[in-house]
Amino acid sequence: MSIRTQMRKGLLDACILSIIQSQPVYGYELSKKLNDFQFAEVSEGTIYPILLRLLNKEFIYSEVKPSEQGPKRKYYFITEKGKEELEIVTGEWNKIKGPIDELLTRSVDYDANNKTTD
């Protein structure tokens, strides 16, 4: 499994909570929104187990609603517990992303400034 895949998996729950917080969505719509944010590698087969896990943790709840096109759809909504979890994860992410950005940028700058020509 690539580092990129591991990192995305680790943050995918929070990304899904963030999308649901901004607007209740059904599964396929969630997949499209993730795709809009460059999560093209995330399949519906990955999303539904995550939604089930978030439901079991009571971070989200679902309601079946009629659709203007075709069968009823199951919409997902964030709970207060989910909002609290998202706030915690966002806070933790903000604590680590700055130092990581700085370290990686410094490393790239160092490599660029210390290139040798053979």
C-alpha positions in Angstrom: 0.0 0.0 0.0 1.5 3.4 -1.0 2.1 6.1 1.5 -0.5 8.3 -0.3 -3.1 5.6 0.1 -2.2 5.1 3.8 -2.4 8.8 4.4 -5.8 9.2 2.6 -7.2 6.2 4.5 -6.2 7.8 7.8 -7.9 11.0 7.0 -10.9 9.8 5.0 -13.2 9.5 7.9 -12.7 13.2 8.7 -13.0 14.2 5.1 -16.3 12.4 4.9 -17.6 13.9 8.1 -16.6 17.4 6.8 -18.6 16.8 3.6 -21.6 15.5 5.5 -21.4 18.5 7.9 -21.6 20.9 5.1 -24.6 19.1 3.4 -26.4 15.8 4.0 -25.5 13.5 1.1 -26.3 10.0 -0.1 -23.6 7.5 -0.9 -23.1 8.1 -4.6 -23.2 11.8 -4.1 -20.6 11.5 -1.5 -18.4 9.6 -3.9 -18.8 12.4 -6.5 -17.9 15.1 -3.9 -14.8 13.2 -2.9 -13.8 12.9 -6.5 -14.2 16.7 -6.8 -11.6 17.0 -4.1 -9.1 14.7 -6.0 -10.1 11.5 -4.1 -10.7 9.7 -7.4 -9.1 6.5 -6.0 -11.9 6.2 -3.4 -14.5 3.8 -4.7 -18.1 3.4 -3.4 -16.9 0.0 -2.1 -14.6 1.9 0.2 -17.1 4.6 1.2 -19.9 2.3 2.4 -17.8 0.5 5.1 -16.6 3.9 6.3 -20.2 5.1 6.5 -21.2 2.0 8.4 -18.3 2.6 10.9 -19.3 6.2 11.3 -22.9 5.1 11.9 -21.8 2.6 14.5 -19.8 5.2 16.3 -22.8 7.5 16.2 -20.9 10.2 14.3 -23.6 10.2 11.6 -27.2 9.0 11.2 -29.1 8.1 8.1 -32.6 8.8 6.8 -34.3 7.3 3.7 -35.9 10.0 1.6 -37.8 9.9 -1.7 -35.8 10.7 -4.8 -37.0 12.8 -7.7 -35.3 10.3 -10.0 -35.7 6.6 -9.3 -35.7 4.8 -5.9 -35.5 6.3 -2.4 -32.1 7.3 -1.2 -30.4 7.0 2.1 -29.0 10.4 3.2 -26.4 10.8 5.8 -26.4 13.5 8.5 -23.7 14.4 11.0 -24.5 14.2 14.7 -23.3 16.4 17.5 -20.9 13.6 18.4 -19.7 13.6 14.8 -19.2 17.4 14.9 -17.1 17.0 18.1 -15.0 14.3 16.5 -14.4 16.3 13.4 -13.3 19.3 15.5 -10.9 17.1 17.4 -9.4 15.5 14.2 -9.2 18.9 12.5 -7.4 20.3 15.5 -4.9 17.4 15.5 -4.4 17.8 11.8 -3.7 21.5 12.1 -1.1 20.7 14.8 0.9 18.4 12.6 0.4 19.8 9.1 2.4 23.0 9.8 5.6 21.3 11.1 5.3 18.6 8.3 5.0 21.3 5.6 7.9 23.1 7.0 10.1 20.0 7.3 9.2 18.8 3.8 9.7 22.2 2.3 13.1 22.6 4.1 14.1 19.2 2.8 13.2 20.1 -0.8 14.9 23.5 -0.5 18.0 21.8 0.9 18.2 19.3 -1.9 17.7 22.1 -4.5 20.5 24.2 -3.0 23.0 21.4 -2.6 22.8 19.7 -6.0 26.1 18.8 -7.5 26.8 18.4 -11.1 28.9 15.5 -12.2 
